[in-house]
Amino acid sequence: MRLSDERLLRLRWTLPPGRSACPRRWACMRKSTSSSSSCRTGWRHGQARQLPRAPTDGGRLRAPAATARPDWAVLEPCALKNMLEGLLIHKPDEPIQFMISHLKQDNDYVPRICILGPPASGKTTIAMWLCKQFNTPRIAQDTLLEETLELTKEVKAFQEKGEKIPNALWANLIQERLSNVDCIKQGWILEGIPENRDQAWILQSSGIIPRHVVVLYAPDMVLIERNLGKRIDPSTKVLTYVQTRCRSAAPFIPRILFCGPPGSGKSLQAALIAQKYGIVNICCGQLLKEAVADKTKLGELIKPYFDSGWPVPDNIVLKLLTDRINRLDCMTTGWVLHGSPRDLDQAVQMERVGILPNRVFFLNLPLESVMERLAQQMIDPVTGERYHAMYKPASLPEVQARLMQNPKDTEDNIRVCLETYYRNAGDLEEFYEEAFYVNADQDPYVVFEYIESCLIKPLPHKS
């Protein structure tokens, strides 16, 4: 025989010997799928069990003995919790009928999952995989607009007008979709829903509460790379990705900044890092020269300053630098920058436009070593090759005879440059609190090994 719904709710929970029975505790028995079978299987925890029939007496439910607690007489904690939550949220006029309907649904263990994250974080991929594993419908904005629901037309009307869809309308549409039989019996997976706090509050007030919330994270550079590579076929609507350069071999997308006095080896270390890890080597002075040589609009503005020997204004340098760093190769593989910033104002402006290095190195070199490196540099006006009186002397007498010194490499000019650097170095060191400090007065490859080791270290804390 099958017990009536009210009898299911009125079944009392009896305790084992030695414990007093609590008449206020409710218990419930799962209905039999077949009135003629002698046992039932498929316990809610997923493990099949044989459950004895409820003892009856002439069609009436007989109270179990006080010395036993049959398995069929226990309401599982999750089911009880969900039923009480539903009573508190919905506050039905007929609580008994509400509980009966809740027990009939038998969906306390179906998946109810929200997958959230920024664009291109992989929400759709994860949601579709979970739907396949759990045989659960996927609910997203695109699937909602394809449904034949009453509120779908209103949402499409807002889209056609180019107006923002109200949060309440989205929430009502989601609630209408989740009330369908497939969502009740199989559960649901919300992809990218809710979008904001208001939507979440409306859904929660309506009793739509997920059991699991998955938030996906990814570095900004990875998200940008994924979005820039998206392409869609207008005829087939198939989304694909264009092939882009592989990201750097570094353990993260490097954004490296080298600071230091003239002659400290910034250009050499930047070239070594760029060559090994395949990242973009950006020299601020070289960018200015290339702009002038290419006769770009910015180059035309820079040329008069080059001709007069005056420094190029910060806003022009910043514009040129921003355009270069925002290109795809810098976004996907990373960059190493030297030659800027030269003072605190430039550093602040760079931060304001989003040029944020994740590794900063200050190359330190004493005055005597700077003079030794720069003041003895010479250049061959015929071949353009650089020589050094101590480290790389000319091998031929005729070459040695025609070598010339760059006017910028005189001791007086070097001292002026050093004074300018050290006047601003303190402010830059305070601005980049988590910088690394490198002794550059040693073999360049020893310096490189130390810099390379810092690329995989966690950021230091300044004491």
Secondary structure, DSSP 8 states (H G I E B T S, - for coil): ----HHHHHH-B----TTS---TT-B------S-TT-S-B---TTS----B----EETTEE----TT---GGG---HHHHHHHHHHHHHH--S-HHHHHHHHHHH--TTS-EEEEE-STTSSHHHHHHHHHHHHT--EE-HHHHHHS--TTHHHHHHHHHHT----HHHHHHHHHHHHTSHHHHHH-EEEES---SHHHHHHHHHTT---SEEEE----HHHHHHHHHTEEE-TTT--EEE-------SSSS--EEEEE--TTSSHHHHHHHHHHHHT-EEEEHHHHHHHHHHHT-HHHHHHHHHHHHT----HHHHHHHHHHHHTSHHHHHH-EEEES---SHHHHHHHHHTT---SEEEEEE--HHHHHHHHTTEEE-TTT--EEETTTB--SSHHHHHH-B--GGGSHHHHHHHHHHHHHHHHHHHHHSTT-EEEE-SS-HHHHHHHHHHHHTS------
